[in-house]
Amino acid sequence: MGAQWGDEGKGKVTDMLAERAHAVVRFQGGTNAGHTIVRNGETWTLRLMPSGILHPDKLCVIGNGVVIDPRVLTDELDELRRRGVDTRALRVSANAHLIMPYHMLLDHAGEAKLGKLAIGTTRSGIGPCYADKAARLGIRVQDLLDEKILKKKIVAAIDPKRLSLRPYARDPVLDLQSMTEQYLLYGHVLEPFIADTSRLVLERLDRDEVVVFEGAQGVLLDIDHGTYPFVTSSNPVAGSACIGAGVGPKDIDEVWGISKAYQTRVGSGPFPTELEGPLADAIRDTGGEYGTVTGRPRRVGWLDLVALRYAARLNSMTALAITKLDVLRGLDPIHVCTSYRGSEGAQFDHFPYHQTVLHHVAGEYEQLPGFDEELSGCRSEEELPAAARDYLRFIEEFVGVPIALVGVGPGREQVIWTEAGRGMAGSTAATPA
């Protein structure tokens, strides 16, 4: 799971872990969560697909906790097949909820109405879809297979929204018959993939096979534990894997948090270590910090260890994966946030629970020596410059969680498995569930 505000490189890590896994399960989020994987010089951008889809012999599951835009899913299937990827191992939970055309209209209207207070969503209909799920007005994947039920549920879902949808009354996407026919067509395409995915995953766990549960976004965007209201509409925390995949808490053996060697954020909300100006531009350009789905420039800042320690404790992390260490090359000194300073001078060693406080704190920093050496060819800790090793040790000691692997470039081969990572798996490639 992401240990920051998302975009930490979870797709690359999951793709690597999938080599030794038997199944990969995406357990929450929607099309607003793009994962980028670079393999053999090719770049793959995934929006709904589990990152294990590039391994045709692995079961790949879109769990019940995901909200699915069927247009995006069918387009993604077509694109993968066009590029030669065998997608027959994909399974989609019959209980996953569907993003409908009216969800996207409501998302656009809601953000526009908020104006300067807008959350900064991707306007993909994610929030309204999860809202319908909670209100028991949701339409699920299984409903695509029954025309009578589908039409009844669409009518029931639209009825309480008529006032909000009045500006779009003449929009053709809201025509009941057209909408029903379009979604039945999606159902025809997706029917071979629809399954009781919880049972499929539990069967593999019963055989002591390795399952990787893949989250979207990051802990600080969690709707309960993140920087509310500037959060996503689901729970990107480790505990949500059980709910969103349909497994029990004891089925989770390890929890890996993915963090960049610095910090980024997309959209609005507090960001205590945010940088602006030439230094921010340099980190953004070197790190390619532009949204996978939106293309929006990401906000950037120094690594926030107060927030990372909060994420580690909230998720019972057993290991960290630090990505994009190479982006810090040439920065000297490197700043790392170890506490916050409030607007009235108060110091905070822990992540503030109160929204007003969090919005007005600034990072307090330790300065560590930088490094100028090229890291992209390093494949062991010993090959890293001493300053880079010291930086990693500082993170481990402050957060209290061992680092299992380190990313030193965009390619999936550009990683370093640490001694801790090898020890956890008893192999040079780890296999956490």
Rosetta blueprint (number, residue, H / E / L):
1 M L
2 G E
3 A L
4 Q L
5 W L
6 G L
7 D L
8 E L
9 G L
10 K H
11 G H
12 K H
13 V H
14 T H
15 D H
16 M H
17 L H
18 A H
19 E L
20 R L
21 A L
22 H L
23 A E
24 V E
25 V E
26 R E
27 F L
28 Q L
29 G E
30 G L
31 T L
32 N L
33 A L
34 G L
35 H E
36 T E
37 I E
38 V E
39 R E
40 N L
41 G L
42 E E
43 T E
44 W E
45 T E
46 L E
47 R L
48 L L
49 M L
50 P L
51 S H
52 G H
53 I H
54 L H
55 H L
56 P L
57 D L
58 K L
59 L E
60 C E
61 V E
62 I E
63 G L
64 N L
65 G L
66 V E
67 V E
68 I E
69 D L
70 P H
71 R H
72 V H
73 L H
74 T H
75 D H
76 E H
77 L H
78 D H
79 E H
80 L H
81 R H
82 R H
83 R L
84 G L
85 V L
86 D L
87 T L
88 R L
89 A L
90 L E
91 R E
92 V E
93 S E
94 A L
95 N L
96 A L
97 H E
98 L E
99 I L
100 M L
101 P H
102 Y H
103 H H
104 M H
105 L H
106 L H
107 D H
108 H H
109 A H
110 G H
111 E H
112 A H
113 K H
114 L H
115 G H
116 K H
117 L H
118 A L
119 I L
120 G L
121 T L
122 T L
123 R L
124 S L
125 G L
126 I H
127 G H
128 P H
129 C H
130 Y H
131 A H
132 D H
133 K H
134 A H
135 A L
136 R L
137 L L
138 G L
139 I L
140 R E
141 V H
142 Q H
143 D H
144 L H
145 L H
146 D L
147 E H
148 K H
149 I H
150 L H
151 K H
152 K H
153 K H
154 I H
155 V H
156 A H
157 A H
158 I H
159 D H
160 P H
161 K H
162 R L
163 L L
164 S L
165 L L
166 R H
167 P H
168 Y H
169 A L
170 R L
171 D L
172 P H
173 V H
174 L H
175 D L
176 L H
177 Q H
178 S H
179 M H
180 T H
181 E H
182 Q H
183 Y H
184 L H
185 L H
186 Y H
187 G H
188 H H
189 V H
190 L H
191 E H
192 P H
193 F H
194 I E
195 A E
196 D L
197 T H
198 S H
199 R H
200 L H
201 V H
202 L H
203 E H
204 R H
205 L H
206 D H
207 R L
208 D L
209 E L
210 V L
211 V E
212 V E
213 F E
214 E E
215 G L
216 A L
217 Q L
218 G L
219 V H
220 L H
221 L H
222 D L
223 I L
224 D L
225 H L
226 G L
227 T L
228 Y L
229 P L
230 F L
231 V L
232 T L
233 S L
234 S L
235 N L
236 P L
237 V L
238 A L
239 G L
240 S H
241 A H
242 C H
243 I H
244 G H
245 A H
246 G L
247 V L
248 G L
249 P H
250 K H
251 D H
252 I L
253 D L
254 E L
255 V L
256 W E
257 G E
258 I E
259 S E
260 K E
261 A L
262 Y L
263 Q E
264 T E
265 R E
266 V L
267 G L
268 S L
269 G L
270 P L
271 F L
272 P L
273 T L
274 E E
275 L L
276 E L
277 G L
278 P H
279 L H
280 A H
281 D H
282 A H
283 I H
284 R H
285 D H
286 T H
287 G H
288 G L
289 E L
290 Y E
291 G L
292 T L
293 V L
294 T L
295 G L
296 R L
297 P E
298 R L
299 R E
300 V E
301 G E
302 W L
303 L E
304 D E
305 L H
306 V H
307 A H
308 L H
309 R H
310 Y H
311 A H
312 A H
313 R H
314 L H
315 N L
316 S L
317 M L
318 T L
319 A E
320 L E
321 A E
322 I E
323 T E
324 K L
325 L H
326 D H
327 V H
328 L H
329 R L
330 G L
331 L L
332 D L
333 P L
334 I E
335 H E
336 V E
337 C E
338 T E
339 S E
340 Y E
341 R E
342 G L
343 S L
344 E L
345 G L
346 A L
347 Q E
348 F E
349 D L
350 H L
351 F L
352 P L
353 Y L
354 H L
355 Q H
356 T H
357 V H
358 L H
359 H L
360 H L
361 V L
362 A E
363 G E
364 E E
365 Y E
366 E E
367 Q E
368 L E
369 P L
370 G L
371 F L
372 D L
373 E L
374 E L
375 L L
376 S L
377 G L
378 C L
379 R L
380 S L
381 E H
382 E H
383 E H
384 L L
385 P L
386 A H
387 A H
388 A H
389 R H
390 D H
391 Y H
392 L H
393 R H
394 F H
395 I H
396 E H
397 E H
398 F H
399 V H
400 G L
401 V L
402 P L
403 I E
404 A E
405 L E
406 V E
407 G E
408 V L
409 G L
410 P L
411 G L
412 R L
413 E L
414 Q L
415 V E
416 I E
417 W E
418 T L
419 E H
420 A H
421 G H
422 R H
423 G H
424 M H
425 A H
426 G L
427 S L
428 T L
429 A L
430 A L
431 T L
432 P L
433 A L
